[in-house]
């Protein structure tokens, strides 16, 4: 009898290279951490050459961010979504502490990835999450990392508070118009002149929304490099005391346990106001005039005093004839009515609607979105991200651009390190950094051009909407001017009072007046 021949199964893994992603992160601006970050990028860039069975998909890098909460890391979240679309088979990272320091979130992501068939390889600890028994080890190492993170945070907190009391603390996040040089806020003139211009035209009568619209149209980049300005960003600039050389410490605070959530300080913690901590960008008199004007305009809005321009101006359109609505005072009550109906009721059958009813309906819509945020906006964001990543699938050009971005980030960090150690003159550091950031901007623009720009723009707007809603202390009784200007794009009202509200991201919701 002839012997049977064994035919081994041909697996998908046997036919294709393992698609590998690398994740690196630093949580400090110290020279050692920056050096570590740059080294991680260099190692992972060269990795495909040493592993023939691996195909490097992309290097994901979050710089200067805390690892205590994964939601704060954009690149980390983008990597997870690519895993969900089955574009990654393995994630490699330096250590458990680089992946996350929150035990709960770390295990949640590891288990989620495991169900997707994606392993995580922690180089320092020698753990591969797809291996049997490694989850217990991961649990132990992550718990240790979390305890270390919490202890470090407590010690740093005590040190920061002491420096706040002495007026010596310098936030690592320099405001628009400044740069940090040797832990000192230094004026960055290309942005400083824009700040001065904002203050100047606001005093001339421009609104925050008009300024934001003008800056967006001119293509002026924000501090983060984006081209979309909002009324909230302009108002933040107009109220920031750091432009007159002062610092109001601890406007926000964090709780003392993981994941170290941040809250607005409404008296829960001490605040510290220090004068003359750095070079002022603005004259104090101009700053004070702007604060007085901001307060005056807010009072005018709250009291619905007579103004030429209102938050709802040019935002309401008639469903019956397509004309815009105008504001009129009837029996002492502010109301809105179709322009054609106002001129001649025979031209349009629409009706008058009280401003208060419109505001109440908008507040009701905001409350629904706020409480149903995950179910409504979360689903929209997931679908848009899936569409974006589907477009990116098998796009080698986009991957090459992303790798180039990671390499330039590494060069910038190395320049910062050399400058901090005194090996590089400030003017040389500034010139080379500007050149690299210019290259970085072009590459990011190129990467954006590789994707469906309309979807990406909508995705950015919906994420912005979610961020704005998360800041709302619901439930709202009525909508305020700032929120209306930032969120609402258009209202369409029928003669029966059925109102369609189009918000940021071009999402439309229905409310009844």
N, C-alpha and C positions, 0 to 999 in steps of 0.2 A: 504494500500500500504506500502510495506517494505521500509525503508530508505536506501539510498545508503551509502556504506562504503567508506570513504576517504582512498586512498592508496597513501602515499607520495612517491615521486620518490627517487630512490636510486642513489645517486650521487657517482662519483669517489672519492670525498673528504670524503664521508661517509664511504667508504670502506677502504681507505688508510689514514695513518697518513700524516700530512702536512710535506713536506720535507723542512727543515729550514737550512739556512746558516747564519753564523755570520760573520760580517766584522768589524775589528778594525784596528786603525791606530794611530800613533803618528808622529808628524812633528818636534820634537825637541829631543835632547839628555839630556835634563834636568832631574833631579831626579824625579820631580813631574810628568813629562810626562811619564817617564819610569814606574813609579808606576801605573799610569793610564792604560798604555798599559797592564801591567801584570795583573791588576785587571780585565780588560776587558776579557782577555783570561780565567782567573779562573771562572768568572761568566758564560761565554758562554760554558765552558766545563761542568759545572754542570747543565746547563739549561734543557736538556732533562729529567732529573729526576723530575723537577717541572712542566713540561707540558706533560701530558700523550699523548695528541693528536699530539705532535710534534715529529719528527724524525730528529735529528741533522745530516746533511749531512757532513759538514766540517766547520772548522773555518779558515777564510782567514785573514791573518795579514800582513800588510805592515808596516815596522818599519823605522823610521828616514827619511821619505819622505814627501815632500810637497804635500798637497792635491789640489793645484791649477790646476793641470792638470792630468786627469785620466790616460792618456797614459803612465805616468811614473810609474804606480803602477802595477807590474806584477801579484800579487795575486788578485787585483781588476779585472784585465782583464780576468784572469783565471775563476773567479767567474761568470763574465758576459757570458763567453762562455758556462759554464755549464748551465746557465739559458736558453741560446739559444737552447741547446740540451734537454730542458725540464727535467732537473735533479734537479731543485730547484723550490719550490713554494713560499717561503718567505725569504727575507733577513732582518735580524735585525742588527741595528747599534746604537751606543750610541747617536749620534746627527747628525744634518745636517752638521755641521762643520767637522765631522769625515768622512762623505761620500764624500763630495766635497765642495770647497769654490768658485767654479766657477758657477755662475747662469746658464749660457748657457749649460754647460756640465751636470750639475746636472739634469736639466729638460729634456735634451735629453735622459739621461740614465733612468730616472724615466719613461718617456713616452715609451721608447723602452721596458722596462721591463713590463710595464702595458699591452702593446699589446701582450706580451708573456704570460700574466696571472700571472706574478710574482709581488708581492707586496714588498714594502720596508717599514719597521717599524722603525721610529725614536723615540727612547725611551724618550729622554729628552723633545722633543717637543710634544710627544703624537700624532704623525701623522702616519697614515697608507695610503700609496699612492693609494690603491685600494678603499678607502672610498670616497664618493662623496664630493666635495668641498675642499678636502685637498690639491689639487694642488696649489690653491691660497695661502694658508698658507705656503706651501713649498717654493713657489716663494719668499714670503716675508722673511722667515727665511734665505733662501740661499743668498738673496741679502744683508742682514745684515752681514752674515758670510763673504761674499766676501769683503764688505767694511772694516770689521775688519782685514781681511787678508792683504788687500792692505795697510792699515794704519800701521800695525805691520811690514810689509815688508819694508816700507819707513823708519821707525824709526831704524830698524835693519841695513838697508843699510848705514845710516849716521854713526852709531856706528862702523860698520865694516871699512868704509873708514877712519875714524879717527884712528883706531887701525892699519890699513895698513900704514898710514903716519908715525906712531910712530914705525913701525916694530914689533908690539906686537900681530898682528892678527894670530890666529891659526885655520887653516881649520879643520873642523870636520872630513874630509876624509883623513885619514893617508895613505901615499903611501905604496906600497909593500915594506916590510922590516922594517916598523915602526908600532908602536901602540900608541894610545893616552892614556897617564896616567896623570890625573889631569891637563888636557888641555895642556900638553907638549908632543912633539913628542919624544918617547923613542925607541931606537933600539930594534927590535925583531929579535934576532940572527938566529933562524931557517930560516927566509926569507932573512936576511941580507947577510948571506954567499952565497945565490943563486944570489943576486944582484952583489956581488963582483965577483963571477964566470962568470956572463954574461959580465961584463966589461973586465975581463981577457981574455976570449976566443974571444971576438970581436977584441981586440987588436992583437990577434994571427992570425986574418984573417977570422974568421967565419962571415957569413952574418947574418942579423937579421932573415931571413926566416929559415936558418939552425939552429939557436939557438932555435927558436920557435918550429921547428919540433922535435929537440932533447928533449926539456922540455916536450912536449906533449907525446912523446914516453916513457919517464921515469915516466909519471904519476904525475908530479909535479903540485899541484893545483895552480890556479891563486888566486888572492886576493879575488875574489868572490866565490872561492871554486870549480870552473869549471876546467876541465882537458885539455882544448884546448887553446893553446897559439897561438897568431898571430904575424906576423912581426910588426904590428903597436904597440902591447903591449910591445914588446922588445924595439922598438925605443923610446917609451915613457919613459921607464926606463933609457935608455942610454942618454936621453936629460934632465932628471929631476934634476934641480939644488938643490933640497932638499936633495939629497944624499951627498952634500958637506956642509950641514948646513945652506944653504941660502934659501930664499923664494922670488920668483917672483910673486907678488900679481896681481890679476886681469888679468890673461891670457884670461879669458872669462868674460862676463858680462851678466846681465839680464835686460830686459826692465822693466819699472816701473809700468806696469799695468798687471792685470790678463790676460792671464795665466802665466806671468813672463817667457817668452821664453828666452833661453840662446843662446848667440852668441859668436863666437871667437872675441877677441878684436884686431881689426886691426887699432887701433888709435882712436876709438870712445870714449874710456874712458882712464883715466890716469892709468899707471902701476907703481908699486912700487917695487923696488928691495932692499931687506934687507939682510945683511950678518950676519952670526953667530947667527941665531935665535934659533938653536937647535944643538944637538950633531951630528957631521958629521958621515956618514957611510963609506965614501970613502975619499981617499986622493985627494986633489984638483988637483994635477999634473996628476993623472990618468984620472980624469974627463976631464981635458982640452985636453989630448991626444986623448981621444975618440971623443970629439967634432971636433977636427981637422981632424980625420980620417973619420968621418961622412960627413963632408963638402967635403973632397977630393973625396970620393966615389960618392957623388952626382954630383960633377963636371964631373967625369969620365963618369957617365951614361949620363948626359945631352949632353956631347960632343961626345958620342959614341966612346970613345977611346978604344984601344985594351985591352981587359980583357980576362981572362981565362974562367970566368963564366959570363953569361948574364942573364937578367931576363927571356928570352924565352928559355934558355937552358933546355933540357929535357921536355919541355912543348909542343912541336909540334911533332905530329905524322903524318906519310904519310898515306893517305886514300887508296893509290894504293897498297902498299906492307907492311904497318904496321911498317916500320922502323922509327927512330927518325930523326928530322931535325938538320942540323948543320949550323953554321954561317960562311959565306965566304965573303971576300971583292972582288968585281968585278968592275973594272974601278973606284975605289975609293968609291963605294957605298956598304954598308953592306946589304947582302942578305941572305936568308935562303933556304936551299935545302935538299932534302932527302939524307940520308947517302948512301943508295945503289945507287942512281942516281949519286952521287958525285964520287963514286968509279968506276962505269961503267954504262953509260946511258942505256945500254941494259937490265940491271937488273930491272930498274924501269922507267916508262915513265913520271914521275913527272917533274915539272919545278922549276926554281928559282923564289923566290918572295922577293921583297924588304922589308926590315925591316920597313921602313916608312909606306908602304901600310898596313902592318899587324897592326902597332900601330894605324893608322888612322881608320882601320876597328874595332879595339877593342874600340877606343874612341867613334865611332858611336854606337856600341852596348851598351856601358855604358850610353850614352846620352838617348838612347831609354828606357833603364831600369829606369834611373833616372826620366824621365818625365812620364813614364807609370808605376811608382812604385806601386801605389795603385791597378791599374787594373791587373797587372801581379803578382807581389810578394804578394800583399795583398790577392789575391784569393788563391794563393798557400798556404800561411800561414793559412788562414781560413780553407781550406780543411784538412791540416795536423793537425790542432788543433781539428777539428771535429772528425777526425779519432782517435786521441789520447783520447779524451773525450768519444767517443763511446766505446773504449776499456775499459775505466775506469768505464763505467756504471755498477751499481750494484756490484762493487768491494769493498766489505766491508773492506777487508784487507788494501787496499790503504787508505781508509778513516781513519782507526785506526792509520796508520802510520802518516798521516797528522796531526791528533790530537796530537800525541806524539811529533811531530816536534814543534807544537805551544806551548806545555807545556815546552819543553826545552828552546825555545826562551824566554819564560816568566822567567825561572830560571836564564838565562844569564843576562837578564835585571835587575833582582833583585840583582844579585851579583854586577853589575855595580853601582847600587844605593847604596848598602852597602859600596862599596869601595869609592864612591864619598863623603859619609858622614863620612868616617874615621872609620867605624865599622869593616872593614875587612882589614887585612894586605895585602900589594901588592903581596907578594909571595903566600899567600893563595888564593887570588883572581885569580892570574895567573894560579895556578895549577888547581883550580876548573873549571875555564873558559876553559882551554885546554881540560880537561876531558869531559865537556859538549859539546864542539864543536866537539870533536871526536865522541861522541854519535850522534850528529846532522848529521855529515858527513855520518855515517853508516846508519842512518835512511833515509836520502835523497837518498843514494845509493840503499837502499832496496826499496824505493818508485819508483825509476827509473826502478829497476828490475821487478817491477810489470807491467810495461807498455812495449809496443813494442819499444825496444831500437833503432831500425833502424829508425823508424818514428820520434822519439824524437830527435835523432841526426841530422836528416835532417831538422827538424823544427828549431832547434837551429842554424844550419848553414844558413838557409834562413833568419832568423831574423838578424843574424850577417851581412849578405849580405845587407839587407835593411838599417841597421845602417851605414855601410860603404858608401853606395850610398847617404844617406842623408847628409853626410859630404862633398860630391862632389859639388863644385861650377860650375855647368853646365851652358852653354855647354862646354864640353872639346874639345880642338883642337887636342890634342894627349894625350895618356895615360901615366901617370908617373910610375916610377919603383915601388913605394910603393903600389899603387893601383893594379897594375898588379900582384904583388906577393901575395897580400891579397885576390884578387877576382878570378883570372883565374887559373883553375886547369889543363886544357888540351885544345890544339887546334888540330883539325884534318883537313888537307887541301888536296883537290883533285887536279889533274893536271890542272883542269880548273879554279882553284882559288876559289872554293866554300869552305868556312871555317866554321866548326862546333866548337863552343866555349862552353866548359863545365866550369861552374863557381861554386862558393861556394854553397853547397846544392845540387850538382849534377844536376843542371838545365842546359839544353843545348839550345843554340840559334844559328841561322844561319846568316852569313855575307858573302858578296861577295868581294873578293880582286880586 
